[in-house]
């Protein structure tokens, strides 16, 4: 069973979110979160997918527990329970004397001090999940992963969300592409914590340059499919030359008018923020 088919048929709804990661070594990693379903109901949803994988052992190998589903209340979702520790869902602070309540998601461990080599994102419209488009989507994703891994963040696009949620988001600054997107595709590379000027711990700039080129090639495959995808301002390319269109799309002219009305002197400045094209990169010199 193709993961795109399965997602369109079973997961494009308010119950499911989080990530599907496609790696360049032909590994598919699924890490989903669900709400409004019991554990048994969630298992029923995924069973056809796992059955399809089991029927083709020559094509697929499961590297991890094929169906590890845990249900808990939203109130205790972040609680450092023993079960979560045993299953590897959370990690604890290993420093001597650290409080037992100091916990974090293992995937976030690099966030303290890591060095980003490159970061790109693109909204993927739900039209790509239509019957006549899914194979094209699969081909584009496979082509991109020949260069670098990509992850589909399914909790960020609003396709499949309740109508009232989409309507509320339409009245915000976000690029309208998010309203019709089934996922935010992210392609990024980083290295463990590194610090310029500290001997033996400096960033690997040569590796960073190679990685950012690979990310560029991977995203070029995606943009063949969605050339005007737009991106999410909080998870995007710091050097995006078309940031107005990427971050805010058709909303930009309206946002610029609001900026002119309430901050005509440009007191509030941020890199690639609304109106920042009128200022130098450091925000201290007005250009126009």
N, C-alpha and C positions, 0 to 999 in steps of 0.2 A: 504494500500500500504506500503510495506517495504521501509524504508528510504534508504537502500542500493540499492534496485532496482531503486528507483526514482533518486538517485544520478547518478548511472551508465547511465541511459537513458537520463537524462536531464541536469545534472550539470557538468559532466566530460568534460569540454571544457574551452576555454580561457575566457568565460564571467563570471564565478562564482568562488568565493573563500570565505575564512573565516572559520567559525566554526560550527560544530555540536557537541553538548555536550550530553553525556549519563550519567545520574546520577544514584546513587545506590538506589534511591527511585522511580525508574521507570519513571522518567521524562526525556523527550527529549526536549532539548533547541536548537533552530535553530537561528543562527545569521549570515546571509550571506551578502556579498557585491558583486555587479555586475558592469560590465562595458561593453560598446558597445551595450547596450539595452535601450529602453525607459521604462518608468514605466509600460505602458500597456503591453509591450512585456514581462517584468518580471512577471507581474501578470498572464499572459497566461501560463507561464512556471509552476508556482506554483499551479494554479487552480486545476489540476487533483489530486494533493496530498491533498489539503484541501477538495475537494469533497469526496475523499476516507475516510478521517477522519470523515467527517460529516455523512457519511453513516453508521458508526459503533459507535453510541454514547455509547453503552454499553461497548465498549472496550477502548475508548479514551475520555479524557476530556481536553478541551483547557483551559489553565489557563491564557492565555494572548491573546491579539488581534491576531486572527488567520492569518491575512494577512496584516501586516503593512509594506508597501513598499514605500520608499521615493527615488526619483531620484534628483540628483543635479550634477552640473559640478564638474569635478575633481579639478578645481581651488578653488572652495568654499567648498570642502569636509571637510576641517579642520576649516572653518570659524565659529565663535560662533554666529550663527544666532538664532533668537528667536524661529523659528520652531524647531530647534534641542533641545533647552532648554525645550520647551513644551512637546516634545515627549520623553524626557529623554535620548536622545542620547549623550548629553554632560552635564557635571556639571561645576559649576563655583567656583572660589576660594572664600570661605566664610570669609576669614580673613578681619578685618576692614581695609579699605583703599586699598585693593588689586585692581589692574587694572581690568577693565571689560574684557580685552582680556585674562586674566588668566583662561583658560579652560582645561578640561581633560576628557578623556573617563571614565565613572563611574567604569568600570571594572578594571581600573588601579589605583584606589584610594589607594589600599593597598601597592602599589609598593614602596612607601616611608616609609621605616622602617619595612616592614613586615619581618617575620622570616619564612624561608622555612623549612618545616619538611622533605620533600622528593621530589625528582623530577626525573622523568624517561620519556624517549621518544623512539619512534620506528617508522621507516618508514614502511608504509603498501603498498605493491606492488599492482599495478592495476590488476594483475592477480586474486586477491581475489574478484574482481567484475565480473568475468566471471560467466556464468549461473550455472556452476557446483560447484562454490566456494562460492557464496554469502550467502547461508544458513550456511555454515561452519563459515564464517566471522561473521554473525549475532549471532551465538551460542557463539563464542569466546568473542565477545563484551559484550553480556549479562552476560556470566560467569564472566568476569572481573569486571563488575559493581556490582556484588554481594559483592565485597570487597571494591571498591572505584570508584568514578566517573572517566570517561575518556573523553577526548575531541579530536575530529578529526579536525586538522588544515588543511583545504583543499586548502589553498593558498600557502602551502609550498612544497608539492609534485609536481613534474613537469609532471606527466602523464596527457595527454590532452592538454598540452601547445603547442604552435606553434613549428614546427620542428626546426626552427632557434634558438629558446630560449633553447631548449633541447641541441642542438649542442653546443651552447655557454657555457652552464653550464658543459658540459662534459669536457671542457678544464679548469676546476677549481679544487680546492682541495677537494671539498665536496665529501662525500661518494657517489659513483655512484648509490647506492640504491635510492637516492633522485630522480634520473632521471626517474625511472619507478614507483615511489610511487604516489598514488592518495591522500595520506594524511600523515601528521606526527601526530601520536597518542601521546598525552601527558597525563600523570597521575601524579598529584602533590598535595601537601597539604602545607598549610601555616597558620599562625595565624596573627592577626592584629599587627601593630607596637609594638615591645617589645624591651627592652633594658637591657642587663645583668648588674647587679650591682645597678639598680635603684629600690628601694623597691616598691613593688606593681605593677611594670611594667616589671618584668622579664619574659623571655620566659617560656612556659609551657613544660618542657622537658619530663615529663611523657606522656603528650598527643602527643608530637612529636614522641616518640618511638612507641606508638601504631599506629599512622598514617603511619609511614614509613613501619611498618610491613604489614599494610593493602595494601599499594601501592605495596609492593613486591608480595603479593598474587595476586593482580589484574594483574600486569605485567607478572606473571608466566602463567596466562591464555592466554595472548596475545602471549607470546613466545612459547607456545605449537603450535601455528599456524605459527609463523614466528620466528624460533629460532635464525636466523642470520639477524635480521631486520636492524641492525645499528641504529644510532641515530644522532641527530643534535647537534653539539658541543656547540652551544649557549643555548640550552635548553636540558640539559642532566643530568645524574647522576654524581655528583662531585666525587663519589667514584668508578666509573666504573673501574673494574679491567682489562677489555678488551678494553680500550679506543682507542687503535690504530685501531682495527678492527671496533669498533662502529662508530668512528667519520670520518674515512677516507677510510675504506675498502681497496680495492685493490690499492688505490692511495698511501698508506703509504710508501711503499718502494721507490717510486719515490720522494715523499716529503722529505724523510730522506736523499736521495742523494743530493737534492737541499740544504738542511740544511748543509750537510757536505761540500758542495762546497763553500757556501757563509758565513757560520758561523761555521767554524771548531772548534773554541774554546768555542762554546756555550755561547756567550755573551748574547744572547737574550733567556730568559727562561720564560715559563709560565706553570702553572699547567696543566699537561696532554697535553702540546703542543708537536709538533714534536721534537723528540730527548730528551724529558724530562726524559725518562726512564734511561738516563745515569747520572742523577743527584739526589741528595737528595731532599726530598719533599720541602725544603725551597729554593732550587736552588743554594746553596752556596758550596756544596761539590760534586765534580765529583766522580762517582762510577766506571765508566768504561772508 
